């Protein structure tokens, strides 16, 4: 089971992901923006970061720039979980090392759990929509 | 001196009056206006055109239109002579209207809306008149509109995500056991949220098409597999209404095409979904794939209510819904076929249909086997995963 950092500003969704992932026996740490995530990473070593892009204070892209995933944390998988489908921000997130991107509003909880397992195991088949 | 012929003087005065009138008309047009002779040399240009392009009249009169007024792509690359609207107007003898970019004297590139009409005399072009308008402001408003829709759609989706996620969590037992009746109600909530999601996606995709920002990421696609996937996704909806959904696709050699699989799937999915929606219970929907020399032809036929003759020319128009459909089915938005046509064109293909009222409709989509023009390519999915 993995250590997962959930970075999502919407409290309802953040809480939902925590419940879903903990039910799969993952250890979950929650942050509500990029700045809080960087703070959490001082003590928490994640296997995977579930990252929203559009957040107040510090968004997902700025977080990725500070975190320097490619050079400093190549072993950590970043899963972008956003509703900004097909946007330049998603392209930029890939450039900054994100492993994959899924659309929040199309992904049911059980699919989220599966996509996380697949990402952790380096499987890349497409997640089916809810 | 012999007395002048009074009728000749009258004709001459009338001609002069006509000329003054034409000159006044030309100068007072609020848009840029340029007249050329049959060789494309500028014979007249109005003050608005001079102001837009930044030239003075002396620099323009007598100059060769295509050389003096440079038309470029958005990237700045010069458009070839044969593709210029004025050339096509001369060659076809028809009025050409389109949007383009002009390079001003100072090098600045501006978007313009152009209408070129050839002046025809006894079936031959003896000149042309181009009227054009600087549409920089319209472009900016369009961009702002697209940005607004994109952001608004994103903001709409956040609460929708929470509604769906929690409904699913309840259904899946994350919060404990629930009754079958409660489950059924939750499925209704999820289904309504999905419909709202689809509407947001459609709006987003239409915004992209209208602003020319469809991301086309081509790859090799096995059309049979894609068609099977589409049919599978709609099998339940067809089955619920006792509609036979059949796929005919070559099995020996897989029909392949180099295109954007997600956009292609969106096209096919819309057509199959429409066919099922507008076919009465117990009807038939047949999805046929044919590999031709240069393209792949997909045909979606139904035994539905058909499109009335008087509605046929409007069927791809935004928000249009045929009267017979409105009477029987109220959930449509009139955006589906408009979106499909935009997507087909973004992939370099063509769409058309044949329909007989109360018998059924067949939609045809032909997509080139070779790659469509890649407007923008990235690693992300064009539509939803």
Interface residues (C-beta under 8 A of the other chain):
Chain A: X10 X12 X13 X16 X19 X20 X23 X54 X83 X84 X85 X86 X87 X88 X90 X91 X94 X101 X102 X103 X104 X105 X106 X107 X108 X109 X110 X126 X127 X129 X130
Chain B: X150 X153 X154 X157 X158 X160 X161 X162 X164 X165 X166 X168 X169 X172 X174 X190 X193 X194 X197 X200 X201 X204 X208 X215 X378 X379 X380 X381 X382 X383 X384 X385
